[in-house]
Amino acid sequence: MSTDVVVHADAPVLAQAVAARLLVRLVDAQAARGEASLVLTGGGVATEVYRAVGTSPARHAVDWSRVQLWWGDERFLPEGHPERNATQARGALAALPLDPARVHPMPASDGPDGADPEAAAARYARLLAAAGHPATLPHFDVLLLGLGTDAHIASIFPEQPATYETRPVCAVRGAPKPPPVRITMTLPAIRHAEQVWLIASGPQKADAVNLALSGGGPTQVPATGARGVDRTLWLLDRAAAAKVAPRLRALR
């Protein structure tokens, strides 16, 4: 398993570059397996990546009817709420001819389990298991992650119970960042992905990036626990990479 750090000039260039890289990865996955499976994340940079994917001329190289979309975490809010990761991603990807049966958002707080995030998390785990049968998880070609200023990823926050979870999906209560109730894939599920891409931009992320790349345990620094089976890729702009050792950087 390799870990690589790629640094781009600024946030707009980063979003365009990640989108281009992602389109190539999806095409390659479909050539190899007949379909592609992508785990989405939330956040401003990720939304810009999705917009860039949706407007790229290269988007036509992907057969979107054979792309499975999953989510790594979700804010436990009503369906269609503007702060839900699924709402933001769907808006940014609206132009793509996705198969609705292959788009798998995490349950909402007004869904079949009502306001019970534990039941909603268990429902998503069952959906993953059904797609991965006989495995407990399906194949993930790429799993995207944003990075918090405290080095959290998905909805796995430092020193929170989710850092110890062994189930593939769990509920999060009392998250230090609002909203406090969430659903998240756990570190074991994240590490099931063939490739994990961590995306960060801006000077406010520089300390967290440096901390994550300097080591430390995933309980204190959850981002250190995010590793792909084949590759872990850090995709940064120069501001986010400002404190990363020069030997780790590949400038683009």
Secondary structure, DSSP 8 states (H G I E B T S, - for coil): -EEEEEEESSHHHHHHHHHHHHHHHHHHHHHHHSSEEEEE--SHHHHHHHHHHHH-GGGGGS-GGGEEEEESEEE---TT-TTSHHHHHHHHTTTS---GGGEE----TTSTTTT-HHHHHHHHHHHHHHHHTTSSS---SEEEEE--TTS-BTTB-TTSGGGG--SSEEEE-S-SSSSS-EEEE-HHHHTTSSEEEEEE-SGGGHHHHHHHHT---TTT-GGGG---SSEEEEEEETTTTTTS-GGGEEE-
